[in-house]
Amino acid sequence: MLTLIISFIIRYPTAPLAIALCLLLLYTIYLHYKIKKFTRGESGASLESTIKKCLASVEEIEKRNELLSEHALGLETRIQECVRNIAVTRFKAFEIGASNQSFSISLLNEKGDGAVISSLHNRDRVTIFAKPIQKYTSTYELTEEEQSVISESKGAHKKK
Protein backbone atom coordinates (compact mmCIF):
# COMPACT_ATOMS: atom_id res chain seq x y z
CA MET A 1 0.00 0.00 0.00
CA LEU A 2 2.82 2.35 0.92
CA THR A 3 4.62 1.58 -2.32
CA LEU A 4 1.46 2.39 -4.24
CA ILE A 5 1.23 5.82 -2.61
CA ILE A 6 4.91 6.54 -3.23
CA SER A 7 4.63 5.57 -6.89
CA PHE A 8 1.53 7.82 -7.23
CA ILE A 9 3.45 10.78 -5.74
CA ILE A 10 6.39 10.13 -8.07
CA ARG A 11 4.13 10.02 -11.16
CA TYR A 12 2.09 13.08 -10.15
CA PRO A 13 4.32 15.34 -7.98
CA THR A 14 1.74 18.14 -7.88
CA ALA A 15 -1.01 15.93 -6.45
CA PRO A 16 -0.05 16.39 -2.76
CA LEU A 17 0.00 20.15 -3.31
CA ALA A 18 -3.42 20.00 -4.96
CA ILE A 19 -4.80 17.96 -2.05
CA ALA A 20 -3.31 20.42 0.47
CA LEU A 21 -4.76 23.33 -1.51
CA CYS A 22 -8.22 21.71 -1.51
CA LEU A 23 -8.01 21.11 2.24
CA LEU A 24 -6.99 24.73 2.82
CA LEU A 25 -9.82 25.93 0.62
CA LEU A 26 -12.35 23.81 2.54
CA TYR A 27 -10.97 25.05 5.88
CA THR A 28 -11.17 28.67 4.68
CA ILE A 29 -14.79 28.18 3.63
CA TYR A 30 -15.54 26.61 7.02
CA LEU A 31 -13.93 29.57 8.87
CA HIS A 32 -15.79 32.05 6.67
CA TYR A 33 -19.06 30.30 7.56
CA LYS A 34 -18.20 30.41 11.29
CA ILE A 35 -17.32 34.14 11.17
CA LYS A 36 -20.50 34.93 9.26
CA LYS A 37 -22.53 32.97 11.82
CA PHE A 38 -20.69 34.70 14.69
CA THR A 39 -21.20 38.21 13.31
CA ARG A 40 -24.81 37.65 12.34
CA GLY A 41 -26.95 40.61 13.36
CA GLU A 42 -27.71 44.11 12.15
CA SER A 43 -24.36 44.35 10.40
CA GLY A 44 -20.91 42.86 10.49
CA ALA A 45 -19.90 45.65 12.84
CA SER A 46 -22.67 44.76 15.32
CA LEU A 47 -20.34 42.34 17.08
CA GLU A 48 -17.69 45.03 17.46
CA SER A 49 -20.20 47.53 18.86
CA THR A 50 -21.55 44.90 21.24
CA ILE A 51 -18.06 44.15 22.51
CA LYS A 52 -17.37 47.87 22.97
CA LYS A 53 -20.62 48.29 24.92
CA CYS A 54 -19.72 45.34 27.12
CA LEU A 55 -16.26 46.78 27.81
CA ALA A 56 -17.78 50.16 28.68
CA SER A 57 -20.22 48.44 31.04
CA VAL A 58 -17.38 46.53 32.69
CA GLU A 59 -15.44 49.75 33.23
CA GLU A 60 -18.51 51.41 34.75
CA ILE A 61 -19.10 48.42 37.04
CA GLU A 62 -15.45 48.48 38.13
CA LYS A 63 -15.75 52.18 39.03
CA ARG A 64 -18.92 51.52 41.04
CA ASN A 65 -17.28 48.55 42.73
CA GLU A 66 -14.31 50.71 43.72
CA LEU A 67 -16.64 53.37 45.17
CA LEU A 68 -18.58 50.72 47.07
CA SER A 69 -15.37 49.22 48.43
CA GLU A 70 -14.19 52.63 49.66
CA HIS A 71 -17.60 53.25 51.23
CA ALA A 72 -17.57 49.82 52.92
CA LEU A 73 -14.10 50.48 54.35
CA GLY A 74 -15.31 53.82 55.69
CA LEU A 75 -18.32 52.14 57.28
CA GLU A 76 -16.11 49.46 58.82
CA THR A 77 -13.93 52.14 60.40
CA ARG A 78 -16.94 54.08 61.66
CA ILE A 79 -18.73 51.03 63.05
CA GLN A 80 -15.71 50.16 65.20
CA GLU A 81 -16.32 53.43 67.05
CA CYS A 82 -20.05 52.76 67.59
CA VAL A 83 -21.52 51.32 70.76
CA ARG A 84 -22.23 47.66 70.10
CA ASN A 85 -23.32 44.60 72.04
CA ILE A 86 -24.75 46.37 75.06
CA ALA A 87 -24.82 44.12 78.11
CA VAL A 88 -27.18 44.60 81.04
CA THR A 89 -27.45 42.81 84.35
CA ARG A 90 -30.00 43.37 87.08
CA PHE A 91 -29.25 42.60 90.69
CA LYS A 92 -30.31 43.17 94.27
CA ALA A 93 -27.92 45.79 95.67
CA PHE A 94 -29.09 45.78 99.29
CA GLU A 95 -30.36 42.94 101.44
CA ILE A 96 -32.82 45.00 103.45
CA GLY A 97 -35.63 46.96 101.82
CA ALA A 98 -34.48 46.48 98.24
CA SER A 99 -35.69 44.60 95.20
CA ASN A 100 -34.10 43.47 91.97
CA GLN A 101 -34.18 47.01 90.55
CA SER A 102 -30.44 47.79 90.53
CA PHE A 103 -28.58 47.34 87.26
CA SER A 104 -25.26 47.70 85.45
CA ILE A 105 -25.05 48.41 81.73
CA SER A 106 -21.96 48.48 79.52
CA LEU A 107 -21.88 50.81 76.51
CA LEU A 108 -18.68 49.88 74.67
CA ASN A 109 -17.36 49.96 71.11
CA GLU A 110 -15.28 47.19 69.51
CA LYS A 111 -12.08 48.68 70.91
CA GLY A 112 -13.45 48.41 74.44
CA ASP A 113 -13.89 52.15 74.90
CA GLY A 114 -17.04 53.67 76.37
CA ALA A 115 -18.71 53.68 79.78
CA VAL A 116 -20.37 51.44 82.28
CA ILE A 117 -23.41 52.82 84.08
CA SER A 118 -24.68 51.37 87.34
CA SER A 119 -27.81 52.23 89.24
CA LEU A 120 -28.32 51.20 92.85
CA HIS A 121 -31.95 51.19 93.97
CA ASN A 122 -32.97 51.31 97.62
CA ARG A 123 -36.36 51.89 99.13
CA ASP A 124 -35.78 55.60 99.74
CA ARG A 125 -33.18 56.57 97.12
CA VAL A 126 -31.57 55.79 93.75
CA THR A 127 -27.88 56.32 93.07
CA ILE A 128 -26.40 56.29 89.56
CA PHE A 129 -22.70 55.88 88.74
CA ALA A 130 -20.97 56.25 85.37
CA LYS A 131 -17.41 55.05 84.93
CA PRO A 132 -15.29 55.59 81.82
CA ILE A 133 -13.86 52.48 80.20
CA GLN A 134 -10.81 52.28 77.93
CA LYS A 135 -9.71 48.99 76.40
CA TYR A 136 -12.16 47.12 78.63
CA THR A 137 -10.63 48.52 81.85
CA SER A 138 -11.35 51.49 84.08
CA THR A 139 -9.23 53.69 86.29
CA TYR A 140 -12.08 53.43 88.83
CA GLU A 141 -12.76 50.36 90.90
CA LEU A 142 -15.40 48.19 89.26
CA THR A 143 -18.01 46.11 91.03
CA GLU A 144 -18.58 42.45 90.23
CA GLU A 145 -21.66 43.29 88.17
CA GLU A 146 -19.82 45.99 86.20
CA GLN A 147 -16.97 43.59 85.44
CA SER A 148 -19.55 40.99 84.38
CA VAL A 149 -21.25 43.26 81.83
CA ILE A 150 -17.88 44.41 80.48
CA SER A 151 -16.78 40.79 80.03
CA GLU A 152 -20.08 39.99 78.31
CA SER A 153 -19.63 42.88 75.86
CA LYS A 154 -16.01 41.91 75.23
CA GLY A 155 -17.02 38.31 74.48
CA ALA A 156 -19.72 39.49 72.06
CA HIS A 157 -17.21 41.75 70.27
CA LYS A 158 -14.77 38.88 69.77
CA LYS A 159 -17.46 36.65 68.23
CA LYS A 160 -17.90 39.03 65.28
Number of C-alpha atoms within 10 A of each C-alpha: 6 7 8 9 10 11 12 13 13 11 10 10 11 10 13 12 10 11 11 11 12 12 12 12 12 12 12 12 12 12 12 12 11 12 12 12 10 11 14 13 11 8 10 13 12 13 15 12 12 11 12 12 12 12 12 12 12 12 12 12 12 12 12 12 12 12 12 12 12 12 12 12 12 11 11 11 11 10 13 15 15 15 17 18 17 17 20 20 15 16 16 16 17 14 8 9 11 16 15 13 14 20 20 25 22 31 22 28 23 21 15 22 19 21 21 25 16 23 18 20 21 19 10 7 7 11 10 12 10 14 17 16 19 14 13 21 17 16 9 10 10 15 10 10 17 22 18 18 21 27 15 17 24 23 12 15 17 8 6 6
